[in-house]
Amino acid sequence: MSNGNIDATKRNINLDVLRIIMAFFVVCIHSVFPFKTEVTPIIDIAVPVFFMLSGWFFQPRNLEEQGAKLRNALKSIVIIYFQATVLYLVWRMPMYMFTNLPFEAS
């Protein structure tokens, strides 16, 4: 029997049921059935709600974990941005060197 405390590792059954309903709505979006035009405004909420629920389940439990995730994400973004910039410069530099156009126009 529970003493009133909520265990953080237990699943929230209400959110699971809502995910099941939204998954059914996603299937309805991609299928053909009678009266689809009448229920389209209701089933169109499926994808946004499904994404929000997925975000809820990926939400970190504490601030340290959230900060670590944010640092890792920013680190990945900076690395990708740096690599893309270097690749762009390597790609555009020969065009700049072999044409009479300014670098911005090449």
Sine and cosine of phi, psi and omega as CSV:
sin_phi,cos_phi,sin_psi,cos_psi,sin_omega,cos_omega
0.00,0.00,0.59,-0.81,-0.03,-1.00
-0.99,0.11,0.58,-0.82,0.02,-1.00
-0.99,-0.13,0.25,0.97,0.05,-1.00
0.98,-0.19,-0.28,0.96,0.05,-1.00
-0.99,0.17,0.60,-0.80,0.01,-1.00
-0.99,-0.10,0.82,-0.57,0.03,-1.00
-0.99,0.14,0.80,-0.60,-0.06,-1.00
-0.93,0.36,-0.36,0.93,-0.03,-1.00
-1.00,0.05,-0.20,0.98,0.01,-1.00
-0.97,0.23,0.57,-0.82,0.02,-1.00
-0.99,0.17,0.53,-0.85,0.06,-1.00
-1.00,0.02,0.94,-0.34,-0.08,-1.00
-0.89,0.46,-0.60,0.80,0.00,-1.00
-0.88,0.48,-0.66,0.75,0.03,-1.00
-0.93,0.37,-0.59,0.81,0.05,-1.00
-0.90,0.43,-0.67,0.74,0.03,-1.00
-0.90,0.43,-0.66,0.75,0.03,-1.00
-0.90,0.45,-0.63,0.78,0.06,-1.00
-0.89,0.45,-0.63,0.77,0.02,-1.00
-0.90,0.44,-0.69,0.73,0.02,-1.00
-0.90,0.45,-0.69,0.73,0.00,-1.00
-0.92,0.39,-0.58,0.82,0.07,-1.00
-0.90,0.44,-0.65,0.76,0.07,-1.00
-0.89,0.45,-0.66,0.75,0.04,-1.00
-0.89,0.45,-0.61,0.80,0.04,-1.00
-0.90,0.44,-0.65,0.76,0.07,-1.00
-0.89,0.45,-0.64,0.77,0.03,-1.00
-0.90,0.44,-0.58,0.81,0.02,-1.00
-0.88,0.48,-0.63,0.78,-0.10,-0.99
-1.00,-0.07,0.14,0.99,-0.01,-1.00
-0.85,-0.53,0.20,-0.98,0.02,-1.00
-0.94,-0.34,0.77,-0.64,0.04,-1.00
-0.43,-0.90,0.35,-0.94,0.01,-1.00
-0.89,0.46,0.52,-0.85,0.04,-1.00
0.91,0.41,0.40,0.92,0.00,-1.00
-0.90,0.43,-0.61,0.79,-0.03,-1.00
-0.91,0.42,-0.50,0.87,0.01,-1.00
-0.96,0.28,-0.54,0.84,-0.06,-1.00
-0.98,-0.17,-0.02,1.00,-0.02,-1.00
-0.84,0.55,-0.68,0.73,0.03,-1.00
-0.87,0.50,-0.48,0.88,0.00,-1.00
-0.98,0.19,-0.70,0.72,-0.08,-1.00
-0.99,0.16,-0.19,0.98,0.02,-1.00
-0.94,0.34,-0.23,0.97,0.03,-1.00
-0.99,0.17,-0.10,0.99,-0.15,-0.99
-0.87,0.49,-0.77,0.64,-0.10,-1.00
-0.92,0.40,-0.75,0.67,0.03,-1.00
-0.87,0.49,-0.66,0.75,0.01,-1.00
-0.92,0.40,-0.63,0.78,0.02,-1.00
-0.88,0.47,-0.67,0.74,0.05,-1.00
-0.91,0.42,-0.66,0.76,0.03,-1.00
-0.90,0.44,-0.65,0.76,0.03,-1.00
-0.91,0.41,-0.62,0.78,0.05,-1.00
-0.89,0.45,-0.64,0.77,0.07,-1.00
-0.89,0.45,-0.60,0.80,0.03,-1.00
-0.89,0.46,-0.67,0.74,-0.03,-1.00
-0.95,0.30,-0.39,0.92,0.03,-1.00
-1.00,-0.04,-0.03,1.00,-0.01,-1.00
-0.89,0.45,0.77,-0.64,0.01,-1.00
-0.91,0.41,0.43,-0.90,-0.05,-1.00
-0.98,0.18,-0.49,0.87,-0.06,-1.00
-0.63,-0.78,0.15,-0.99,-0.08,-1.00
-0.93,0.37,-0.57,0.82,0.01,-1.00
-0.90,0.44,-0.69,0.73,0.02,-1.00
-0.91,0.42,-0.63,0.77,0.01,-1.00
-0.91,0.41,-0.67,0.74,0.04,-1.00
-0.90,0.44,-0.64,0.77,0.03,-1.00
-0.91,0.42,-0.66,0.75,0.04,-1.00
-0.90,0.44,-0.66,0.75,0.01,-1.00
-0.91,0.42,-0.68,0.73,0.04,-1.00
-0.88,0.47,-0.68,0.73,0.02,-1.00
-0.90,0.43,-0.64,0.76,0.01,-1.00
-0.91,0.41,-0.70,0.71,0.02,-1.00
-0.90,0.43,-0.63,0.77,0.04,-1.00
-0.88,0.48,-0.70,0.72,0.02,-1.00
-0.90,0.44,-0.66,0.75,0.00,-1.00
-0.90,0.43,-0.68,0.73,0.01,-1.00
-0.90,0.43,-0.67,0.75,0.02,-1.00
-0.89,0.45,-0.72,0.70,0.01,-1.00
-0.90,0.44,-0.67,0.74,0.01,-1.00
-0.89,0.47,-0.69,0.73,0.01,-1.00
-0.90,0.44,-0.71,0.70,0.01,-1.00
-0.89,0.45,-0.66,0.75,0.02,-1.00
-0.91,0.41,-0.63,0.78,0.02,-1.00
-0.91,0.42,-0.71,0.71,0.02,-1.00
-0.89,0.45,-0.70,0.72,0.02,-1.00
-0.88,0.48,-0.67,0.74,0.03,-1.00
-0.88,0.47,-0.71,0.71,-0.01,-1.00
-0.91,0.41,-0.66,0.76,0.04,-1.00
-0.90,0.43,-0.59,0.81,0.00,-1.00
-0.95,0.30,-0.66,0.75,-0.08,-1.00
-1.00,0.07,-0.39,0.92,-0.06,-1.00
-0.86,0.51,-0.71,0.71,0.05,-1.00
-0.88,0.47,-0.59,0.80,0.05,-1.00
-0.90,0.44,-0.62,0.78,0.02,-1.00
-0.92,0.39,-0.66,0.76,-0.08,-1.00
-0.96,0.28,-0.52,0.85,-0.10,-0.99
-0.98,-0.20,0.08,1.00,0.08,-1.00
-0.83,-0.55,0.26,-0.96,0.03,-1.00
-1.00,-0.04,0.10,0.99,-0.02,-1.00
-0.98,0.20,0.51,-0.86,0.12,-0.99
-0.91,0.41,0.34,-0.94,-0.10,-1.00
-0.86,0.51,-0.62,0.79,-0.03,-1.00
-0.92,0.40,-0.50,0.87,-0.05,-1.00
-1.00,0.01,-0.21,0.98,-0.08,-1.00
-0.98,0.20,0.00,0.00,0.00,0.00
